[in-house]
Amino acid sequence: IKKILYLSIPVFIGVAINDLNAIVDKTLASSLVAGSISALNYANRLNGLILGVFITAITTVIFPLLSKEFSEDNIKGVKKIMGYGVNLILLITIPAAVGLIVLSTPIVEVAFERGEFDSTATMMTSKALIFYAIGLVAMALRLLVNRVYFSLQDTKTPMINGAISVVFNIVLNLILVQFMGHAGLAFATSIATTIATLLMFYGLKKKIGSLGTMSYIKCGIKSGFASAVMGIAAYFIYHELYSILGVAKLYNLISLLVAAGSGVVIYGILCYILGIEEVKEIIGRLKVRLS
């Protein structure tokens, strides 16, 4: 019980520190044009949807596996599971970030534009969404790396890292809000999270040795290329359908779904052609199940 309490206290502090980020963002946004706080909230909700649905599921499944390997003093096993998790997160979040950026306006229109939420609110929210999406990969990786530290029974490092992230976020907020308004607050969050995530990886490398960073980089580059092609294709498919079908809500939804679905298919095919192991493994398992 004493050990649990000892490990839990830094987690409680870390959660409070992370909430401080949101408080600072909203305080600064309250001094901007009307609707800035709402734009940040709605954009963050869409960005958080990816984290909540996909990334939380991955980290929840991986955490007990990491803990088991560490309890058996198998650091090599910890690194292997972590590497699989990192690559899987990259394969999900990179195309998701690209999709949120290139289709930010139609996504916000379909999700929120009705009643008091007008075209101006859509423009403000989509702008914030773009800059939140830039940090989506780092936000997702940070969730996983936190679990790695927790499996190593180190709860202090994530807490300290959270404090560093808040400091960077406040400084960047004060700078970027002057030039970019509410979008600057979203961009500051993305930059601060990216810096904090890199520091977490660096600290983990010092703690358990080489992490196999080159495999992450290779997977990231391949996924980035496939995502770029996917993004271009999805952008043109959406706008082509939008010009043909018209601006009605239902037609806008159809255009968005077709563009997104086509993008997913293109991305999957390119990842398979590029030889990404995780994708080939998933497709191989599907083939076995189907046969």
Buried (B, 14 or more C-beta within 10 A) or exposed (E): EEEEEEBEEBBEBBEEBBEBBBEBBBEBBEEBEEBBBBBBBBBBBBBBEBBEEBBBEBBEEBBEBBBBBBEEEEBEBBBBBBBBBBBBBBBBBBBBBBBBBBBBBBBBBBBBBEEEBEEEBBBBBBBBBBBBBBBBBBBBBBBBBBBBBBBBEBBBBBBBBBBBBBEBBBEBBEEBBEEBBBBBBBBBBBBBBBBBBEBBBEBBEEBBEEBEEEBBEBBBEBBBBBBBBBBBBBBEBBBEBBEEBEEEEEBBEBBBEBBBEBBBEBBBBBBBEBEBEBBEEBEEEEEEEEE
